[in-house]
Each structure stands twice: as structure tokens, then as C-alpha cells.
């Protein structure tokens, strides 16, 4: 029996097994990455949908306040302290969700298309007179990370004012 030949065959089989294991590992990592991104996309969309559900369950009075804030001509000073507080807290929650989605995108977990759509929505919102004042206050309160603020500010520079309500609203 030639032990050198058997040893060489064993090394070849071992090397082949290592290559197969590496290929399998790469496949599993790729599959796991796709799953993580799909989950991040689902969670990002789900959290946004939850915010819309909350907004949809507001009273008519609360919705009227929201419509006024989202209009192109209402300013911070056109609202009472209570109205400003209500709008501010609702949109702070939305922007905090957005900041979380930014970090998912930054670390390659959230799809770029989802992030860009959300960032443009936020930047368009900040073109509205009410939200221009709101954003200044939010930044002064250090609610968000400097990184997130920089990204929103850079997006805001290229954004156009969006009709976030999707058309004219009759408050009747």
C-alpha cells in the first residue's frame, strides 16, 4: 500500500471539501443578507403604515389641524400651543422612525429605493412653512443625530415641495 498516494488523495478530498464548504457558506451568507434586507424593508414599511393608521384614527379636529400644518400657507404662529404640541409629537415620532430607517439604509440593510422615497417625503415636508419652524426647533432640541440631520438637510436642498395630502382636501 502506498501511504504517500493515500495521503495525497486525502489532501485533495480535504481541499475539495473546504472549497465546497466555502461555496455553501457564501450561499448561506447571501441568503441571510437577502432575508435581513427583506425583513428591514417589511419593518420599515410596516412602521410607516402604523403611523398612517394612527393618523387615520385621529378625530376630525385633529385631522383639520394636520391639514392646516400640511398646507402651503399655514405657519407656526397660526397654531395654538396645544395644536403645535400635538403636531410636533406626531411628526417627531414619524421622523424618529425615519431616522431608524436611515441607519438601516446606511448599514446596507434597507433598500435604497425605500430610503430615498422616505427621505424625499421628509425633505418635501420640511419645505412647508409650519414644518420649517418645527424642524429648527427639533434640531435645537437635539432629538436626532447629527448624521441624520446632515442627510435630511442635504436632501432638503434638492427637494421640491410635495403635496403630502395627495390633492385638495375638503374639511367639510
Residue frames relative to the residue before (quaternion, step in Angstrom):
aa qw qx qy qz dx dy dz
X 1.0000 0.0000 0.0000 0.0000 0.00 0.00 0.00
X 0.2985 -0.7587 0.5585 0.1527 3.57 -0.91 0.99
X 0.2608 -0.8107 0.5093 0.1238 3.56 -0.16 1.32
X 0.5973 0.5583 -0.3693 0.4419 3.58 1.10 -0.54
X 0.6596 0.4968 -0.3032 0.4756 3.58 0.99 -0.83
X 0.6459 0.5061 -0.3208 0.4730 3.58 0.99 -0.81
X 0.6405 0.5218 -0.3172 0.4658 3.58 1.01 -0.81
X 0.6493 0.5120 -0.3109 0.4686 3.60 1.01 -0.85
X 0.6394 0.5094 -0.3219 0.4775 3.58 1.01 -0.81
X 0.6371 0.5316 -0.3178 0.4589 3.56 1.02 -0.82
X 0.6535 0.5031 -0.3094 0.4735 3.60 1.00 -0.81
X 0.6366 0.5171 -0.3257 0.4704 3.59 1.01 -0.77
X 0.6552 0.4951 -0.3080 0.4804 3.58 0.95 -0.88
X 0.6467 0.5208 -0.3119 0.4618 3.59 0.98 -0.83
X 0.6543 0.5002 -0.3102 0.4748 3.58 0.96 -0.87
X 0.6386 0.5175 -0.3226 0.4694 3.57 0.99 -0.83
X 0.6471 0.5182 -0.3149 0.4622 3.59 0.97 -0.85
X 0.6299 0.5226 -0.3318 0.4691 3.60 1.02 -0.76
X 0.6543 0.5043 -0.3120 0.4692 3.62 0.92 -0.89
X 0.6510 0.5000 -0.3150 0.4764 3.60 0.92 -0.87
X 0.6506 0.5147 -0.3155 0.4608 3.60 0.97 -0.83
X 0.6514 0.5069 -0.3137 0.4694 3.59 0.97 -0.80
X 0.6405 0.5072 -0.3227 0.4778 3.59 0.99 -0.81
X 0.6531 0.5055 -0.3094 0.4713 3.59 0.94 -0.86
X 0.6481 0.5189 -0.3081 0.4645 3.58 0.96 -0.87
X 0.6428 0.5114 -0.3197 0.4723 3.60 0.97 -0.83
X 0.6377 0.5171 -0.3233 0.4705 3.58 0.99 -0.81
X 0.6721 0.4976 -0.2951 0.4622 3.59 0.91 -0.89
X 0.6373 0.5127 -0.3259 0.4741 3.60 0.99 -0.78
X 0.6499 0.5091 -0.3113 0.4707 3.58 0.94 -0.87
X 0.6553 0.5019 -0.3059 0.4745 3.57 0.94 -0.87
X 0.6540 0.5080 -0.3065 0.4694 3.59 0.95 -0.85
X 0.6381 0.5241 -0.3231 0.4623 3.59 0.98 -0.81
X 0.6486 0.5051 -0.3158 0.4738 3.59 0.94 -0.85
X 0.6477 0.5150 -0.3138 0.4656 3.57 0.97 -0.84
X 0.6499 0.5118 -0.3174 0.4635 3.59 0.93 -0.86
X 0.6715 0.4887 -0.3027 0.4676 3.59 0.93 -0.85
X 0.6328 0.5164 -0.3336 0.4707 3.57 0.99 -0.77
X 0.6590 0.4986 -0.3081 0.4714 3.58 0.94 -0.84
X 0.6409 0.5131 -0.3267 0.4682 3.59 0.99 -0.80
X 0.6501 0.5091 -0.3146 0.4682 3.58 0.97 -0.82
X 0.6442 0.5111 -0.3172 0.4724 3.56 0.98 -0.84
X 0.6894 0.4835 -0.2897 0.4549 3.60 0.79 -0.99
X 0.6385 0.5205 -0.3301 0.4609 3.60 1.00 -0.80
X 0.6794 0.4711 -0.2833 0.4860 3.56 0.92 -0.88
X 0.6471 0.5252 -0.3177 0.4522 3.57 0.97 -0.83
X 0.6625 0.4930 -0.3223 0.4628 3.62 0.91 -0.83
X 0.6265 0.5200 -0.3310 0.4769 3.58 1.07 -0.71
X 0.6475 0.5143 -0.3110 0.4686 3.57 0.98 -0.87
X 0.6227 0.5351 -0.3415 0.4574 3.60 1.00 -0.76
X 0.6304 0.5188 -0.3342 0.4710 3.59 1.01 -0.76
X 0.6510 0.5043 -0.3170 0.4706 3.57 0.96 -0.81
X 0.6158 0.5343 -0.3459 0.4644 3.58 1.05 -0.71
X 0.6427 0.5130 -0.3245 0.4674 3.58 0.94 -0.86
X 0.6608 0.5019 -0.3096 0.4643 3.57 0.90 -0.93
X 0.6717 0.5108 -0.3086 0.4388 3.59 0.93 -0.83
X 0.6952 0.4653 -0.2713 0.4759 3.59 1.16 -0.47
X 0.4125 0.6981 -0.4783 0.3372 3.56 1.26 0.17
X 0.5707 -0.5638 0.4618 0.3783 3.54 -1.23 0.41
X 0.6648 -0.4820 0.3747 0.4305 3.56 -1.26 0.28
X 0.6347 0.5323 -0.3311 0.4519 3.57 0.99 -0.80
X 0.6607 0.4979 -0.3068 0.4706 3.59 0.94 -0.86
X 0.6523 0.5056 -0.3184 0.4663 3.57 0.99 -0.79
X 0.6172 0.5325 -0.3494 0.4619 3.60 1.02 -0.68
X 0.6266 0.5227 -0.3266 0.4770 3.57 1.01 -0.81
X 0.6578 0.5137 -0.3012 0.4612 3.57 0.94 -0.93
X 0.6421 0.5206 -0.3207 0.4625 3.58 0.92 -0.89
X 0.6387 0.5197 -0.3240 0.4658 3.58 0.95 -0.83
X 0.6729 0.4948 -0.3004 0.4605 3.60 0.91 -0.90
X 0.7069 0.4535 -0.2562 0.4786 3.56 1.07 -0.71
X 0.5151 0.6305 -0.4337 0.3861 3.58 1.22 -0.11
X 0.5671 -0.6293 0.4179 0.3282 3.54 -1.22 0.30
X 0.7549 0.4161 -0.2276 0.4530 3.62 1.15 -0.22
X 0.5852 0.5698 -0.3860 0.4288 3.64 1.20 -0.13
X 0.1932 -0.7929 0.5712 0.0877 3.57 -0.89 0.97
X 0.7378 -0.4029 0.3124 0.4424 3.55 -1.31 0.15
X 0.7051 0.4892 -0.2600 0.4426 3.57 0.92 -0.95
X 0.5914 0.5838 -0.3620 0.4223 3.60 1.25 -0.23
X 0.6861 0.4635 -0.2602 0.4968 3.60 1.31 -0.09
X 0.5011 -0.6218 0.5062 0.3257 3.55 -1.21 0.56
X 0.6844 -0.4663 0.3547 0.4341 3.58 -1.27 0.23
X 0.6553 0.5102 -0.3070 0.4648 3.58 0.95 -0.88
X 0.6550 0.5018 -0.3166 0.4679 3.59 0.91 -0.86
X 0.6518 0.5066 -0.3191 0.4655 3.60 0.92 -0.86
X 0.6497 0.5206 -0.3210 0.4515 3.58 0.94 -0.86
X 0.6600 0.5137 -0.3106 0.4518 3.58 0.89 -0.92
X 0.6823 0.4716 -0.2888 0.4782 3.58 0.83 -0.97
X 0.6502 0.5399 -0.3189 0.4291 3.56 0.90 -0.92
X 0.6925 0.4714 -0.2896 0.4629 3.58 0.85 -0.90
X 0.6318 0.5272 -0.3395 0.4557 3.58 0.99 -0.74
X 0.7398 0.4067 -0.2403 0.4791 3.56 0.85 -0.93
X 0.5424 0.5675 -0.4146 0.4603 3.59 1.19 -0.35
X 0.6450 0.5137 -0.3212 0.4658 3.58 0.93 -0.87
X 0.6540 0.5097 -0.3117 0.4641 3.57 0.95 -0.85
X 0.6950 0.4642 -0.2801 0.4722 3.59 0.89 -0.89
X 0.6087 0.5234 -0.3673 0.4698 3.61 1.10 -0.50
X 0.6101 0.5083 -0.3454 0.5000 3.59 1.08 -0.62
X 0.6417 0.5288 -0.3128 0.4592 3.54 0.99 -0.85
X 0.6351 0.5183 -0.3349 0.4646 3.59 0.98 -0.78
X 0.6304 0.5223 -0.3321 0.4684 3.59 0.98 -0.77
X 0.6595 0.4971 -0.3038 0.4750 3.56 1.01 -0.80
X 0.5885 0.5602 -0.3682 0.4519 3.57 1.10 -0.64
X 0.6937 0.4693 -0.2910 0.4624 3.59 0.86 -0.89
X 0.5861 0.5322 -0.3776 0.4803 3.59 1.10 -0.51
X 0.6572 0.4929 -0.3061 0.4811 3.58 0.98 -0.84
X 0.6511 0.5451 -0.3191 0.4207 3.58 0.85 -0.99
X 0.7644 0.3367 -0.1797 0.5196 3.56 0.99 -0.82
X 0.5816 -0.6761 0.3240 0.3156 3.54 1.19 0.83
X 0.4836 0.6445 -0.4625 0.3700 3.56 0.99 0.78
X 0.7386 0.3547 -0.2071 0.5345 3.59 1.07 -0.71
X 0.5605 -0.6246 0.4439 0.3140 3.54 -1.01 0.91
X 0.5590 -0.6374 0.4263 0.3156 3.56 -0.96 0.91
X 0.6415 0.5445 -0.3283 0.4293 3.60 0.96 -0.81
X 0.6332 0.5110 -0.3322 0.4771 3.57 1.00 -0.78
X 0.6830 0.4919 -0.2992 0.4493 3.57 0.81 -0.98
X 0.6705 0.5067 -0.3196 0.4376 3.60 0.82 -0.92
X 0.6368 0.5264 -0.3277 0.4583 3.59 1.00 -0.77
X 0.6766 0.4849 -0.2894 0.4727 3.56 0.94 -0.89
X 0.6510 0.5155 -0.3180 0.4575 3.57 0.97 -0.84
X 0.6597 0.4923 -0.3143 0.4729 3.59 0.97 -0.78
X 0.5971 0.5449 -0.3566 0.4684 3.58 1.06 -0.68
X 0.6836 0.4863 -0.2843 0.4641 3.58 0.82 -1.02
X 0.6719 0.4964 -0.3007 0.4601 3.57 0.89 -0.91
X 0.6421 0.5091 -0.3187 0.4764 3.58 1.04 -0.72
X 0.6162 0.5450 -0.3303 0.4628 3.54 1.06 -0.78
X 0.6955 0.4885 -0.2706 0.4520 3.57 0.97 -0.87
X 0.5441 0.5791 -0.4102 0.4477 3.57 1.27 0.09
X 0.5647 0.6019 -0.3810 0.4168 3.59 1.24 -0.38
X 0.6001 -0.6138 0.3662 0.3592 3.64 -0.90 0.84
X 0.6532 0.5067 -0.3337 0.4530 3.61 0.85 -0.86
X 0.7395 0.4413 -0.2351 0.4507 3.56 0.81 -1.03
X 0.5137 0.5949 -0.4354 0.4389 3.59 1.19 -0.21
X 0.6812 0.4583 -0.2777 0.4988 3.59 0.91 -0.90
X 0.6280 0.5490 -0.3305 0.4416 3.56 0.96 -0.87
X 0.6668 0.5162 -0.3041 0.4433 3.60 0.88 -0.94
X 0.6181 0.5360 -0.3438 0.4609 3.59 0.99 -0.77
X 0.6691 0.4896 -0.2936 0.4758 3.58 0.93 -0.91
X 0.6436 0.5226 -0.3260 0.4543 3.59 0.91 -0.86
X 0.6633 0.4929 -0.3102 0.4698 3.58 0.91 -0.86
X 0.6470 0.5234 -0.3162 0.4555 3.59 0.98 -0.82
X 0.6885 0.4799 -0.2785 0.4670 3.59 1.07 -0.66
X 0.3774 -0.7599 0.4572 0.2666 3.59 1.31 -0.01
X 0.2088 0.8049 -0.5204 0.1941 3.56 1.01 0.88
X 0.7870 0.2765 -0.1093 0.5406 3.57 1.04 -0.82
X 0.5937 -0.5660 0.4344 0.3721 3.54 -1.27 0.40
X 0.6153 -0.5507 0.4165 0.3804 3.55 -1.20 0.53
X 0.6171 0.5600 -0.3348 0.4398 3.56 1.04 -0.79
X 0.6696 0.4896 -0.2912 0.4766 3.58 0.88 -0.95
X 0.6418 0.5224 -0.3253 0.4575 3.59 0.92 -0.88
X 0.6419 0.5255 -0.3276 0.4522 3.61 0.92 -0.87
X 0.6678 0.5021 -0.3051 0.4571 3.57 0.91 -0.91
X 0.6674 0.4839 -0.3066 0.4759 3.59 0.89 -0.90
X 0.6433 0.5195 -0.3252 0.4588 3.60 0.97 -0.82
X 0.6768 0.4744 -0.3098 0.4699 3.61 0.90 -0.80
X 0.6331 0.5036 -0.3309 0.4859 3.59 1.07 -0.67
X 0.6230 0.5632 -0.3306 0.4306 3.57 1.04 -0.83
X 0.6178 0.5710 -0.3449 0.4163 3.58 1.07 -0.68
X 0.7609 0.3517 -0.1914 0.5106 3.59 1.11 -0.62
X 0.5403 0.6522 -0.3930 0.3581 3.57 1.26 -0.17
X 0.2902 -0.6904 0.6273 0.2137 3.47 -1.32 0.40
X 0.5919 -0.5597 0.4255 0.3942 3.55 -1.18 0.46
X 0.2322 -0.7917 0.5562 0.1000 3.52 -0.73 1.11
X 0.3788 -0.6484 0.5990 0.2779 3.52 -1.26 0.51
X 0.1619 -0.8491 0.4969 0.0763 3.56 0.21 1.29
X 0.6422 0.5121 -0.3269 0.4674 3.57 1.22 -0.29
X 0.4605 -0.7157 0.4288 0.3030 3.58 1.22 -0.20
X 0.8003 -0.1765 0.0905 0.5658 3.59 1.11 0.49
X 0.6983 -0.4442 0.3471 0.4411 3.50 -1.32 -0.01
X 0.2110 -0.7746 0.5875 0.1014 3.53 -1.03 0.83
X 0.2608 -0.7244 0.6155 0.1684 3.53 -1.05 0.80
X 0.2403 -0.8106 0.5167 0.1352 3.58 -0.51 1.11
X 0.3662 0.7582 -0.4678 0.2687 3.57 1.29 0.21
